[in-house]
Amino acid sequence: MRAAKGSATNAVRFAHSSEAEFAKILDFYGIEWHYEPQSFPLVWDERGRVIESFNPDFYLPAYNLYIELTTLKQSLVTEKNRKLRRLRELYPDVHIKIFYGRDYRQLLLKYGLQPAAAAR
């Protein structure tokens, strides 16, 4: 698990460049964030060992909100949606928002970062 506290964007090794861009937006607006701070177990084997979990990309403590960015292939989006449904079943008090590719592109466009995103 990689846990990093906000405003340390350059010190964090993000899994995808979209996460780094999102962190920069949060930093710009002074929103505290944590990168992949928690893993939520979703499926256990017969011995009680976790065999599947979900690690949201960001946690925004001021909003008590987890953010998951999904900007990749449709097959990965389908899998993340399945995991998100399971997370909501098991942890109904956890607040989470998923940003799909279109949501993320609109966010980048709004903040003038669209050319960087289009280059990928």
VOSE-927211 format. One record per atom (N, C-alpha, C): x, y, z; atom name; residue in three letters. Coordinates in nm, 2 decimals, padded with zeros to 4 digits, always signed. Last residue first. Example, Ala and Ser with C-alpha at 12.3 -4.5 7.8 and 13.67 -1.06 7.14 Angstrom:
<nodes>
{{+01.28,-00.22,+00.71},'N','SER'}
{{+01.37,-00.11,+00.71},'CA','SER'}
{{+01.29,+00.00,+00.79},'C','SER'}
{{+01.32,-00.57,+00.78},'N','ALA'}
{{+01.23,-00.45,+00.78},'CA','ALA'}
{{+01.32,-00.33,+00.78},'C','ALA'}
</nodes>
This chain:
<nodes>
{{-00.14,+01.16,-02.44},'N','ARG'}
{{-00.12,+01.02,-02.40},'CA','ARG'}
{{-00.19,+00.93,-02.50},'C','ARG'}
{{-00.22,+01.41,-02.51},'N','ALA'}
{{-00.09,+01.37,-02.56},'CA','ALA'}
{{-00.06,+01.22,-02.53},'C','ALA'}
{{-00.44,+01.48,-02.37},'N','ALA'}
{{-00.46,+01.44,-02.51},'CA','ALA'}
{{-00.33,+01.38,-02.57},'C','ALA'}
{{-00.33,+01.59,-02.14},'N','ALA'}
{{-00.40,+01.46,-02.13},'CA','ALA'}
{{-00.42,+01.40,-02.27},'C','ALA'}
{{-00.23,+01.83,-02.23},'N','ALA'}
{{-00.14,+01.73,-02.16},'CA','ALA'}
{{-00.20,+01.59,-02.16},'C','ALA'}
{{-00.46,+01.96,-02.32},'N','PRO'}
{{-00.35,+01.92,-02.42},'CA','PRO'}
{{-00.26,+01.82,-02.36},'C','PRO'}
{{-00.62,+02.00,-02.08},'N','GLN'}
{{-00.66,+01.91,-02.18},'CA','GLN'}
{{-00.54,+01.87,-02.28},'C','GLN'}
{{-00.60,+02.18,-01.88},'N','LEU'}
{{-00.49,+02.08,-01.89},'CA','LEU'}
{{-00.52,+01.97,-02.00},'C','LEU'}
{{-00.78,+02.37,-01.80},'N','GLY'}
{{-00.68,+02.40,-01.90},'CA','GLY'}
{{-00.57,+02.30,-01.92},'C','GLY'}
{{-00.99,+02.29,-01.64},'N','TYR'}
{{-00.87,+02.35,-01.57},'CA','TYR'}
{{-00.75,+02.38,-01.67},'C','TYR'}
{{-01.17,+02.18,-01.81},'N','LYS'}
{{-01.21,+02.29,-01.73},'CA','LYS'}
{{-01.09,+02.37,-01.67},'C','LYS'}
{{-01.02,+01.97,-01.91},'N','LEU'}
{{-01.06,+02.07,-02.00},'CA','LEU'}
{{-01.09,+02.20,-01.92},'C','LEU'}
{{-01.01,+01.80,-01.68},'N','LEU'}
{{-00.89,+01.86,-01.74},'CA','LEU'}
{{-00.92,+01.98,-01.83},'C','LEU'}
{{-01.29,+01.75,-01.66},'N','LEU'}
{{-01.21,+01.82,-01.55},'CA','LEU'}
{{-01.09,+01.88,-01.60},'C','LEU'}
{{-01.33,+01.61,-01.89},'N','GLN'}
{{-01.40,+01.74,-01.87},'CA','GLN'}
{{-01.33,+01.82,-01.76},'C','GLN'}
{{-01.17,+01.38,-01.84},'N','ARG'}
{{-01.14,+01.47,-01.95},'CA','ARG'}
{{-01.21,+01.61,-01.94},'C','ARG'}
{{-01.31,+01.27,-01.63},'N','TYR'}
{{-01.18,+01.32,-01.61},'CA','TYR'}
{{-01.14,+01.42,-01.72},'C','TYR'}
{{-01.55,+01.20,-01.74},'N','ASP'}
{{-01.55,+01.30,-01.63},'CA','ASP'}
{{-01.41,+01.36,-01.62},'C','ASP'}
{{-01.46,+01.01,-01.93},'N','ARG'}
{{-01.52,+01.14,-01.98},'CA','ARG'}
{{-01.53,+01.24,-01.87},'C','ARG'}
{{-01.35,+00.81,-01.76},'N','GLY'}
{{-01.27,+00.88,-01.86},'CA','GLY'}
{{-01.33,+01.02,-01.90},'C','GLY'}
{{-01.50,+00.86,-01.43},'N','TYR'}
{{-01.48,+00.79,-01.55},'CA','TYR'}
{{-01.39,+00.87,-01.65},'C','TYR'}
{{-01.44,+00.87,-01.10},'N','PHE'}
{{-01.43,+00.96,-01.22},'CA','PHE'}
{{-01.40,+00.87,-01.34},'C','PHE'}
{{-01.64,+00.78,-00.83},'N','ILE'}
{{-01.55,+00.73,-00.94},'CA','ILE'}
{{-01.56,+00.83,-01.05},'C','ILE'}
{{-01.64,+00.83,-00.48},'N','LYS'}
{{-01.68,+00.89,-00.61},'CA','LYS'}
{{-01.58,+00.83,-00.72},'C','LYS'}
{{-01.75,+00.73,-00.17},'N','ILE'}
{{-01.65,+00.72,-00.28},'CA','ILE'}
{{-01.72,+00.77,-00.40},'C','ILE'}
{{-01.77,+00.68,+00.17},'N','HIS'}
{{-01.81,+00.77,+00.06},'CA','HIS'}
{{-01.71,+00.76,-00.05},'C','HIS'}
{{-01.88,+00.42,+00.37},'N','VAL'}
{{-01.76,+00.48,+00.30},'CA','VAL'}
{{-01.81,+00.56,+00.18},'C','VAL'}
{{-02.09,+00.30,+00.48},'N','ASP'}
{{-02.06,+00.43,+00.53},'CA','ASP'}
{{-01.94,+00.49,+00.46},'C','ASP'}
{{-02.11,+00.04,+00.37},'N','PRO'}
{{-02.20,+00.14,+00.32},'CA','PRO'}
{{-02.17,+00.28,+00.38},'C','PRO'}
{{-01.92,-00.19,+00.29},'N','TYR'}
{{-01.89,-00.07,+00.36},'CA','TYR'}
{{-01.98,+00.05,+00.33},'C','TYR'}
{{-02.04,-00.39,+00.13},'N','LEU'}
{{-01.97,-00.42,+00.26},'CA','LEU'}
{{-01.94,-00.30,+00.35},'C','LEU'}
{{-02.15,-00.25,-00.08},'N','GLU'}
{{-02.23,-00.35,-00.01},'CA','GLU'}
{{-02.17,-00.37,+00.13},'C','GLU'}
{{-01.94,-00.10,-00.18},'N','ARG'}
{{-02.06,-00.03,-00.12},'CA','ARG'}
{{-02.15,-00.12,-00.04},'C','ARG'}
{{-01.77,-00.30,-00.27},'N','LEU'}
{{-01.73,-00.21,-00.16},'CA','LEU'}
{{-01.85,-00.14,-00.09},'C','LEU'}
{{-01.93,-00.40,-00.48},'N','ARG'}
{{-01.90,-00.48,-00.36},'CA','ARG'}
{{-01.86,-00.40,-00.24},'C','ARG'}
{{-01.92,-00.18,-00.65},'N','ARG'}
{{-02.05,-00.23,-00.60},'CA','ARG'}
{{-02.03,-00.31,-00.48},'C','ARG'}
{{-01.64,-00.17,-00.70},'N','LEU'}
{{-01.71,-00.06,-00.63},'CA','LEU'}
{{-01.84,-00.10,-00.58},'C','LEU'}
{{-01.60,-00.41,-00.84},'N','LYS'}
{{-01.54,-00.39,-00.71},'CA','LYS'}
{{-01.61,-00.28,-00.63},'C','LYS'}
{{-01.75,-00.34,-01.08},'N','ARG'}
{{-01.79,-00.46,-01.00},'CA','ARG'}
{{-01.73,-00.44,-00.85},'C','ARG'}
{{-01.60,-00.12,-01.16},'N','ASN'}
{{-01.74,-00.10,-01.13},'CA','ASN'}
{{-01.79,-00.22,-01.04},'C','ASN'}
{{-01.36,-00.24,-01.22},'N','LYS'}
{{-01.37,-00.14,-01.12},'CA','LYS'}
{{-01.51,-00.12,-01.07},'C','LYS'}
{{-01.45,-00.40,-01.44},'N','GLU'}
{{-01.39,-00.46,-01.32},'CA','GLU'}
{{-01.40,-00.37,-01.20},'C','GLU'}
{{-01.52,-00.20,-01.62},'N','THR'}
{{-01.62,-00.30,-01.58},'CA','THR'}
{{-01.57,-00.36,-01.45},'C','THR'}
{{-01.27,-00.07,-01.66},'N','VAL'}
{{-01.38,+00.00,-01.60},'CA','VAL'}
{{-01.49,-00.09,-01.55},'C','VAL'}
{{-01.13,-00.27,-01.79},'N','LEU'}
{{-01.09,-00.23,-01.65},'CA','LEU'}
{{-01.20,-00.15,-01.58},'C','LEU'}
{{-01.26,-00.27,-02.03},'N','SER'}
{{-01.26,-00.39,-01.95},'CA','SER'}
{{-01.22,-00.36,-01.81},'C','SER'}
{{-01.21,-00.01,-02.13},'N','GLN'}
{{-01.34,-00.04,-02.08},'CA','GLN'}
{{-01.35,-00.17,-02.00},'C','GLN'}
{{-00.89,+00.13,-02.02},'N','LYS'}
{{-00.98,+00.05,-02.10},'CA','LYS'}
{{-01.11,+00.01,-02.04},'C','LYS'}
{{-00.89,+00.43,-01.81},'N','LEU'}
{{-00.83,+00.33,-01.90},'CA','LEU'}
{{-00.93,+00.26,-01.98},'C','LEU'}
{{-00.96,+00.59,-01.61},'N','THR'}
{{-00.95,+00.66,-01.74},'CA','THR'}
{{-00.90,+00.56,-01.85},'C','THR'}
{{-01.08,+00.63,-01.32},'N','THR'}
{{-01.08,+00.52,-01.42},'CA','THR'}
{{-01.08,+00.58,-01.56},'C','THR'}
{{-01.00,+00.71,-00.99},'N','LEU'}
{{-00.99,+00.76,-01.13},'CA','LEU'}
{{-00.99,+00.63,-01.22},'C','LEU'}
{{-01.18,+00.75,-00.70},'N','GLU'}
{{-01.11,+00.65,-00.79},'CA','GLU'}
{{-01.12,+00.71,-00.93},'C','GLU'}
{{-01.17,+00.90,-00.38},'N','ILE'}
{{-01.18,+00.92,-00.53},'CA','ILE'}
{{-01.11,+00.81,-00.60},'C','ILE'}
{{-01.35,+00.93,-00.08},'N','TYR'}
{{-01.25,+00.86,-00.16},'CA','TYR'}
{{-01.28,+00.89,-00.30},'C','TYR'}
{{-01.41,+01.17,+00.17},'N','LEU'}
{{-01.44,+01.12,+00.04},'CA','LEU'}
{{-01.32,+01.05,-00.03},'C','LEU'}
{{-01.42,+01.37,+00.37},'N','ASN'}
{{-01.45,+01.23,+00.40},'CA','ASN'}
{{-01.49,+01.15,+00.28},'C','ASN'}
{{-01.34,+01.62,+00.32},'N','TYR'}
{{-01.47,+01.58,+00.26},'CA','TYR'}
{{-01.51,+01.44,+00.30},'C','TYR'}
{{-01.09,+01.63,+00.43},'N','ALA'}
{{-01.19,+01.74,+00.46},'CA','ALA'}
{{-01.33,+01.71,+00.41},'C','ALA'}
{{-00.96,+01.40,+00.32},'N','PRO'}
{{-01.01,+01.40,+00.46},'CA','PRO'}
{{-01.11,+01.51,+00.49},'C','PRO'}
{{-00.98,+01.23,+00.04},'N','LEU'}
{{-00.99,+01.38,+00.07},'CA','LEU'}
{{-01.05,+01.39,+00.22},'C','LEU'}
{{-00.79,+00.99,-00.10},'N','TYR'}
{{-00.88,+01.02,+00.01},'CA','TYR'}
{{-00.87,+01.17,+00.04},'C','TYR'}
{{-00.74,+00.81,-00.42},'N','PHE'}
{{-00.73,+00.93,-00.33},'CA','PHE'}
{{-00.83,+00.93,-00.21},'C','PHE'}
{{-00.79,+00.55,-00.53},'N','ASP'}
{{-00.67,+00.63,-00.56},'CA','ASP'}
{{-00.64,+00.74,-00.46},'C','ASP'}
{{-00.88,+00.26,-00.33},'N','PRO'}
{{-00.91,+00.39,-00.40},'CA','PRO'}
{{-00.79,+00.47,-00.42},'C','PRO'}
{{-00.84,-00.06,-00.36},'N','ASN'}
{{-00.76,+00.05,-00.31},'CA','ASN'}
{{-00.79,+00.18,-00.39},'C','ASN'}
{{-00.99,-00.36,-00.27},'N','PHE'}
{{-01.01,-00.24,-00.36},'CA','PHE'}
{{-00.93,-00.12,-00.29},'C','PHE'}
{{-00.92,-00.71,-00.30},'N','SER'}
{{-00.94,-00.59,-00.23},'CA','SER'}
{{-00.95,-00.47,-00.33},'C','SER'}
{{-00.92,-01.06,-00.25},'N','GLU'}
{{-00.95,-00.95,-00.34},'CA','GLU'}
{{-00.98,-00.82,-00.25},'C','GLU'}
{{-00.85,-01.22,-00.05},'N','ILE'}
{{-00.80,-01.26,-00.18},'CA','ILE'}
{{-00.84,-01.16,-00.29},'C','ILE'}
{{-00.77,-01.25,+00.29},'N','VAL'}
{{-00.82,-01.16,+00.18},'CA','VAL'}
{{-00.76,-01.20,+00.05},'C','VAL'}
{{-00.86,-01.54,+00.47},'N','ARG'}
{{-00.75,-01.46,+00.41},'CA','ARG'}
{{-00.81,-01.37,+00.30},'C','ARG'}
{{-01.03,-01.72,+00.57},'N','GLY'}
{{-01.05,-01.58,+00.61},'CA','GLY'}
{{-00.94,-01.49,+00.56},'C','GLY'}
{{-01.03,-01.97,+00.47},'N','ARG'}
{{-00.95,-01.95,+00.59},'CA','ARG'}
{{-00.96,-01.81,+00.64},'C','ARG'}
{{-01.17,-01.95,+00.23},'N','GLU'}
{{-01.23,-02.02,+00.34},'CA','GLU'}
{{-01.16,-02.01,+00.47},'C','GLU'}
{{-01.10,-01.60,+00.14},'N','ASP'}
{{-01.11,-01.74,+00.11},'CA','ASP'}
{{-01.17,-01.81,+00.24},'C','ASP'}
{{-01.28,-01.30,+00.07},'N','TRP'}
{{-01.20,-01.38,+00.16},'CA','TRP'}
{{-01.21,-01.52,+00.12},'C','TRP'}
{{-01.32,-00.98,-00.08},'N','VAL'}
{{-01.34,-01.12,-00.09},'CA','VAL'}
{{-01.24,-01.20,+00.00},'C','VAL'}
{{-01.25,-00.72,+00.00},'N','LEU'}
{{-01.38,-00.75,-00.07},'CA','LEU'}
{{-01.41,-00.89,-00.07},'C','LEU'}
{{-01.08,-00.48,+00.20},'N','PRO'}
{{-01.10,-00.62,+00.16},'CA','PRO'}
{{-01.24,-00.64,+00.11},'C','PRO'}
{{-00.95,-00.18,+00.10},'N','PHE'}
{{-01.07,-00.24,+00.15},'CA','PHE'}
{{-01.09,-00.39,+00.11},'C','PHE'}
{{-00.68,+00.01,+00.20},'N','SER'}
{{-00.72,-00.11,+00.12},'CA','SER'}
{{-00.84,-00.17,+00.18},'C','SER'}
{{-00.58,+00.35,+00.19},'N','GLN'}
{{-00.65,+00.23,+00.25},'CA','GLN'}
{{-00.68,+00.13,+00.15},'C','GLN'}
{{-00.44,+00.55,+00.05},'N','PRO'}
{{-00.42,+00.53,+00.20},'CA','PRO'}
{{-00.48,+00.41,+00.26},'C','PRO'}
{{-00.37,+00.65,-00.22},'N','GLU'}
{{-00.39,+00.51,-00.18},'CA','GLU'}
{{-00.37,+00.48,-00.04},'C','GLU'}
{{-00.28,+00.96,-00.10},'N','TYR'}
{{-00.28,+00.87,-00.21},'CA','TYR'}
{{-00.28,+00.72,-00.17},'C','TYR'}
{{-00.47,+01.22,+00.03},'N','HIS'}
{{-00.38,+01.10,+00.06},'CA','HIS'}
{{-00.39,+01.01,-00.05},'C','HIS'}
{{-00.50,+01.58,+00.05},'N','TRP'}
{{-00.53,+01.45,-00.01},'CA','TRP'}
{{-00.43,+01.34,+00.04},'C','TRP'}
{{-00.63,+01.90,+00.09},'N','GLU'}
{{-00.55,+01.79,+00.14},'CA','GLU'}
{{-00.59,+01.66,+00.08},'C','GLU'}
{{-00.64,+02.15,-00.14},'N','ILE'}
{{-00.72,+02.04,-00.09},'CA','ILE'}
{{-00.63,+01.93,-00.04},'C','ILE'}
{{-00.55,+02.38,-00.27},'N','GLY'}
{{-00.52,+02.36,-00.13},'CA','GLY'}
{{-00.61,+02.25,-00.06},'C','GLY'}
{{-00.57,+02.39,-00.54},'N','TYR'}
{{-00.68,+02.45,-00.46},'CA','TYR'}
{{-00.67,+02.42,-00.31},'C','TYR'}
{{-00.33,+02.27,-00.61},'N','PHE'}
{{-00.36,+02.41,-00.66},'CA','PHE'}
{{-00.47,+02.47,-00.57},'C','PHE'}
{{-00.37,+02.01,-00.52},'N','ASP'}
{{-00.27,+02.10,-00.46},'CA','ASP'}
{{-00.30,+02.24,-00.49},'C','ASP'}
{{-00.57,+01.92,-00.71},'N','LEU'}
{{-00.60,+01.93,-00.56},'CA','LEU'}
{{-00.50,+02.02,-00.49},'C','LEU'}
{{-00.41,+01.94,-00.94},'N','ILE'}
{{-00.54,+02.02,-00.93},'CA','ILE'}
{{-00.57,+02.03,-00.78},'C','ILE'}
{{-00.22,+01.75,-00.88},'N','LYS'}
{{-00.18,+01.89,-00.90},'CA','LYS'}
{{-00.30,+01.98,-00.89},'C','LYS'}
{{-00.37,+01.51,-00.87},'N','ALA'}
{{-00.31,+01.56,-00.75},'CA','ALA'}
{{-00.27,+01.71,-00.76},'C','ALA'}
{{-00.43,+01.49,-01.14},'N','PHE'}
{{-00.54,+01.51,-01.05},'CA','PHE'}
{{-00.49,+01.57,-00.92},'C','PHE'}
{{-00.18,+01.43,-01.24},'N','GLU'}
{{-00.25,+01.56,-01.28},'CA','GLU'}
{{-00.36,+01.59,-01.19},'C','GLU'}
{{-00.13,+01.19,-01.12},'N','ALA'}
{{-00.04,+01.30,-01.09},'CA','ALA'}
{{-00.11,+01.43,-01.13},'C','ALA'}
{{-00.33,+01.03,-01.24},'N','GLU'}
{{-00.34,+01.06,-01.09},'CA','GLU'}
{{-00.25,+01.17,-01.05},'C','GLU'}
{{-00.25,+01.03,-01.50},'N','SER'}
{{-00.38,+01.10,-01.47},'CA','SER'}
{{-00.39,+01.12,-01.32},'C','SER'}
{{-00.03,+00.87,-01.49},'N','SER'}
{{-00.01,+01.01,-01.51},'CA','SER'}
{{-00.14,+01.09,-01.48},'C','SER'}
{{-00.04,+00.61,-01.25},'N','HIS'}
{{-00.07,+00.66,-01.38},'CA','HIS'}
{{-00.06,+00.81,-01.38},'C','HIS'}
{{+00.07,+00.56,-01.00},'N','ALA'}
{{+00.05,+00.45,-01.09},'CA','ALA'}
{{+00.03,+00.49,-01.23},'C','ALA'}
{{+00.30,+00.79,-00.86},'N','PHE'}
{{+00.17,+00.76,-00.90},'CA','PHE'}
{{+00.17,+00.64,-01.00},'C','PHE'}
{{+00.50,+00.85,-00.61},'N','ARG'}
{{+00.51,+00.77,-00.73},'CA','ARG'}
{{+00.37,+00.72,-00.77},'C','ARG'}
{{+00.55,+01.16,-00.47},'N','VAL'}
{{+00.47,+01.05,-00.48},'CA','VAL'}
{{+00.49,+00.98,-00.61},'C','VAL'}
{{+00.69,+01.40,-00.47},'N','ALA'}
{{+00.75,+01.29,-00.39},'CA','ALA'}
{{+00.67,+01.16,-00.41},'C','ALA'}
{{+00.53,+01.58,-00.60},'N','ASN'}
{{+00.66,+01.54,-00.66},'CA','ASN'}
{{+00.72,+01.42,-00.59},'C','ASN'}
{{+00.32,+01.62,-00.42},'N','THR'}
{{+00.30,+01.56,-00.55},'CA','THR'}
{{+00.42,+01.51,-00.61},'C','THR'}
{{+00.26,+01.68,-00.16},'N','ALA'}
{{+00.39,+01.62,-00.19},'CA','ALA'}
{{+00.38,+01.56,-00.32},'C','ALA'}
{{+00.01,+01.76,-00.11},'N','SER'}
{{+00.10,+01.87,-00.14},'CA','SER'}
{{+00.24,+01.81,-00.15},'C','SER'}
{{-00.10,+01.48,+00.09},'N','GLY'}
{{-00.11,+01.58,-00.02},'CA','GLY'}
{{-00.01,+01.69,-00.01},'C','GLY'}
{{+00.07,+01.18,+00.17},'N','LYS'}
{{-00.01,+01.29,+00.21},'CA','LYS'}
{{+00.00,+01.40,+00.11},'C','LYS'}
{{+00.05,+00.84,+00.08},'N','ALA'}
{{+00.12,+00.97,+00.07},'CA','ALA'}
{{+00.02,+01.08,+00.10},'C','ALA'}
{{+00.09,+00.51,+00.07},'N','ALA'}
{{+00.01,+00.62,+00.13},'CA','ALA'}
{{+00.10,+00.74,+00.13},'C','ALA'}
{{+00.06,+00.22,-00.09},'N','ARG'}
{{+00.13,+00.34,-00.09},'CA','ARG'}
{{+00.04,+00.45,-00.03},'C','ARG'}
{{+00.09,-00.12,+00.00},'N','MET'}
{{+00.00,+00.00,+00.00},'CA','MET'}
{{+00.09,+00.12,+00.00},'C','MET'}
</nodes>
